[in-house]
Amino acid sequence: MDLSRAVWRKSTRSGSSGNCVEVATPPQVVMVRDSKQPQGPMLCFFHDDWVAFIQSIKAGSSQA
């Protein structure tokens, strides 16, 4: 997959400590990487799986 034109973004809640992840959303997938190592390994999720993951995090955090 060619990610040369991917637009990577960090959460607006990321602090200045450098411990952040970045996401890019080329068609049909969501890519995740460590912001400190942009050339390092990346995780790839199908869009539906990413949505389910985010929904489960939100559900868990609202129950805390």
N, CA and C atoms as an extended XYZ file, in Angstrom:
192
Properties=species:S:1:pos:R:3:atomname:S:1:resname:S:1:resid:I:1 pbc="F F F"
N         0.848       -1.172        0.000 N   MET     1
C         0.000        0.000        0.000 CA  MET     1
C         0.899        1.242        0.000 C   MET     1
N         0.626        2.143       -0.882 N   ASP     2
C         1.394        3.382       -0.987 CA  ASP     2
C         0.831        4.407       -0.008 C   ASP     2
N         1.618        4.755        0.997 N   LEU     3
C         1.180        5.727        1.997 CA  LEU     3
C         1.900        7.064        1.842 C   LEU     3
N         2.538        7.269        0.713 N   SER     4
C         3.310        8.494        0.518 CA  SER     4
C         2.448        9.753        0.552 C   SER     4
N         1.173        9.627        0.252 N   ARG     5
C         0.281       10.792        0.260 CA  ARG     5
C        -0.693       10.775        1.434 C   ARG     5
N        -0.484        9.844        2.343 N   ALA     6
C        -1.368        9.748        3.511 CA  ALA     6
C        -1.214       10.984        4.389 C   ALA     6
N        -2.319       11.424        4.939 N   VAL     7
C        -2.316       12.555        5.863 CA  VAL     7
C        -2.419       11.989        7.278 C   VAL     7
N        -1.361       12.156        8.039 N   TRP     8
C        -1.307       11.648        9.400 CA  TRP     8
C        -1.738       12.743       10.370 C   TRP     8
N        -2.528       12.359       11.387 N   ARG     9
C        -2.958       13.339       12.379 CA  ARG     9
C        -2.828       12.768       13.783 C   ARG     9
N        -2.594       13.680       14.717 N   LYS    10
C        -2.541       13.338       16.131 CA  LYS    10
C        -3.801       13.866       16.802 C   LYS    10
N        -4.144       13.286       17.917 N   SER    11
C        -5.281       13.752       18.690 CA  SER    11
C        -5.031       15.177       19.160 C   SER    11
N        -6.080       15.950       19.219 N   THR    12
C        -5.959       17.303       19.763 CA  THR    12
C        -5.675       17.263       21.257 C   THR    12
N        -5.848       16.105       21.873 N   ARG    13
C        -5.562       15.942       23.300 CA  ARG    13
C        -4.138       15.478       23.563 C   ARG    13
N        -3.342       15.314       22.525 N   SER    14
C        -1.956       14.899       22.704 CA  SER    14
C        -1.187       15.991       23.429 C   SER    14
N        -0.387       15.575       24.362 N   GLY    15
C         0.438       16.528       25.099 CA  GLY    15
C         1.762       16.762       24.400 C   GLY    15
N         2.643       17.447       25.065 N   SER    16
C         3.955       17.754       24.491 CA  SER    16
C         5.009       16.724       24.870 C   SER    16
N         4.609       15.641       25.537 N   SER    17
C         5.574       14.638       25.988 CA  SER    17
C         6.096       13.752       24.856 C   SER    17
N         5.443       13.775       23.714 N   GLY    18
C         5.886       12.970       22.583 CA  GLY    18
C         5.368       11.550       22.589 C   GLY    18
N         4.548       11.192       23.559 N   ASN    19
C         3.975        9.844       23.630 CA  ASN    19
C         2.637        9.821       22.927 C   ASN    19
N         2.670        9.895       21.606 N   CYS    20
C         1.441       10.019       20.830 CA  CYS    20
C         1.377        8.962       19.735 C   CYS    20
N         0.172        8.690       19.318 N   VAL    21
C        -0.028        7.893       18.121 CA  VAL    21
C        -0.619        8.806       17.059 C   VAL    21
N        -0.399        8.450       15.825 N   GLU    22
C        -0.968        9.183       14.703 CA  GLU    22
C        -1.821        8.220       13.897 C   GLU    22
N        -2.849        8.741       13.267 N   VAL    23
C        -3.700        7.925       12.407 CA  VAL    23
C        -3.792        8.550       11.023 C   VAL    23
N        -3.929        7.698       10.041 N   ALA    24
C        -4.182        8.115        8.660 CA  ALA    24
C        -5.314        7.238        8.148 C   ALA    24
N        -6.111        7.794        7.237 N   THR    25
C        -7.266        7.047        6.749 CA  THR    25
C        -7.291        6.993        5.228 C   THR    25
N        -6.324        6.262        4.649 N   PRO    26
C        -6.454        6.039        3.219 CA  PRO    26
C        -7.711        5.215        2.959 C   PRO    26
N        -8.162        5.115        1.721 N   PRO    27
C        -9.426        4.401        1.460 CA  PRO    27
C        -9.477        2.999        2.075 C   PRO    27
N       -10.566        2.719        2.758 N   GLN    28
C       -10.938        1.403        3.275 CA  GLN    28
C       -10.161        0.927        4.496 C   GLN    28
N        -9.146        1.651        4.951 N   VAL    29
C        -8.394        1.220        6.125 CA  VAL    29
C        -8.081        2.417        7.013 C   VAL    29
N        -7.652        2.093        8.240 N   VAL    30
C        -7.140        3.096        9.166 CA  VAL    30
C        -5.742        2.626        9.561 C   VAL    30
N        -4.760        3.495        9.404 N   MET    31
C        -3.381        3.177        9.747 CA  MET    31
C        -3.032        3.894       11.048 C   MET    31
N        -2.261        3.224       11.915 N   VAL    32
C        -1.859        3.791       13.195 CA  VAL    32
C        -0.352        3.611       13.336 C   VAL    32
N         0.336        4.674       13.808 N   ARG    33
C         1.779        4.588       14.008 CA  ARG    33
C         2.185        5.414       15.221 C   ARG    33
N         3.395        5.173       15.684 N   ASP    34
C         3.996        5.929       16.772 CA  ASP    34
C         4.534        7.238       16.203 C   ASP    34
N         4.142        8.364       16.770 N   SER    35
C         4.570        9.652       16.228 CA  SER    35
C         6.079        9.861       16.337 C   SER    35
N         6.728        9.182       17.290 N   LYS    36
C         8.179        9.319       17.436 CA  LYS    36
C         8.942        8.514       16.386 C   LYS    36
N         8.293        7.545       15.773 N   GLN    37
C         8.939        6.684       14.783 CA  GLN    37
C         8.084        6.606       13.519 C   GLN    37
N         7.971        7.695       12.765 N   PRO    38
C         7.083        7.700       11.596 CA  PRO    38
C         7.476        6.702       10.510 C   PRO    38
N         8.721        6.275       10.477 N   GLN    39
C         9.140        5.274        9.496 CA  GLN    39
C         9.093        3.862       10.061 C   GLN    39
N         8.690        3.744       11.318 N   GLY    40
C         8.647        2.444       11.984 CA  GLY    40
C         7.409        1.651       11.614 C   GLY    40
N         7.124        0.614       12.394 N   PRO    41
C         5.974       -0.248       12.098 CA  PRO    41
C         4.652        0.500       12.252 C   PRO    41
N         3.663        0.027       11.528 N   MET    42
C         2.312        0.596       11.568 CA  MET    42
C         1.311       -0.533       11.733 C   MET    42
N         0.192       -0.198       12.324 N   LEU    43
C        -0.925       -1.130       12.411 CA  LEU    43
C        -1.956       -0.724       11.376 C   LEU    43
N        -2.606       -1.717       10.794 N   CYS    44
C        -3.617       -1.455        9.775 CA  CYS    44
C        -4.924       -2.122       10.208 C   CYS    44
N        -5.995       -1.338       10.221 N   PHE    45
C        -7.318       -1.834       10.602 CA  PHE    45
C        -8.295       -1.591        9.468 C   PHE    45
N        -9.195       -2.526        9.240 N   PHE    46
C       -10.317       -2.245        8.351 CA  PHE    46
C       -11.200       -1.213        9.049 C   PHE    46
N       -11.849       -0.371        8.277 N   HIS    47
C       -12.627        0.728        8.832 CA  HIS    47
C       -13.655        0.254        9.859 C   HIS    47
N       -14.406       -0.779        9.544 N   ASP    48
C       -15.431       -1.274       10.470 CA  ASP    48
C       -14.826       -1.750       11.789 C   ASP    48
N       -13.664       -2.393       11.723 N   ASP    49
C       -12.984       -2.851       12.938 CA  ASP    49
C       -12.516       -1.665       13.780 C   ASP    49
N       -12.021       -0.615       13.119 N   TRP    50
C       -11.580        0.581       13.826 CA  TRP    50
C       -12.760        1.255       14.539 C   TRP    50
N       -13.882        1.360       13.855 N   VAL    51
C       -15.078        1.964       14.457 CA  VAL    51
C       -15.509        1.158       15.678 C   VAL    51
N       -15.519       -0.161       15.569 N   ALA    52
C       -15.898       -1.009       16.699 CA  ALA    52
C       -14.912       -0.834       17.856 C   ALA    52
N       -13.630       -0.726       17.564 N   PHE    53
C       -12.603       -0.513       18.577 CA  PHE    53
C       -12.835        0.804       19.316 C   PHE    53
N       -13.041        1.888       18.583 N   ILE    54
C       -13.269        3.192       19.186 CA  ILE    54
C       -14.558        3.184       20.017 C   ILE    54
N       -15.603        2.564       19.513 N   GLN    55
C       -16.862        2.498       20.254 CA  GLN    55
C       -16.686        1.730       21.570 C   GLN    55
N       -15.899        0.651       21.533 N   SER    56
C       -15.691       -0.115       22.764 CA  SER    56
C       -14.874        0.677       23.782 C   SER    56
N       -13.928        1.473       23.312 N   ILE    57
C       -13.163        2.321       24.241 CA  ILE    57
C       -14.078        3.360       24.871 C   ILE    57
N       -14.890        3.994       24.057 N   LYS    58
C       -15.809        5.003       24.586 CA  LYS    58
C       -16.784        4.396       25.578 C   LYS    58
N       -17.287        3.214       25.295 N   ALA    59
C       -18.224        2.555       26.201 CA  ALA    59
C       -17.547        2.205       27.511 C   ALA    59
N       -16.312        1.734       27.441 N   GLY    60
C       -15.566        1.382       28.657 CA  GLY    60
C       -15.216        2.600       29.486 C   GLY    60
N       -14.853        3.684       28.839 N   SER    61
C       -14.453        4.870       29.593 CA  SER    61
C       -15.650        5.547       30.238 C   SER    61
N       -16.825        5.405       29.646 N   SER    62
C       -18.009        6.041       30.216 CA  SER    62
C       -18.531        5.251       31.426 C   SER    62
N       -18.088        4.010       31.577 N   GLN    63
C       -18.529        3.188       32.699 CA  GLN    63
C       -17.609        3.320       33.898 C   GLN    63
N       -16.486        3.998       33.733 N   ALA    64
C       -15.496        4.094       34.820 CA  ALA    64
C       -15.963        5.014       35.922 C   ALA    64
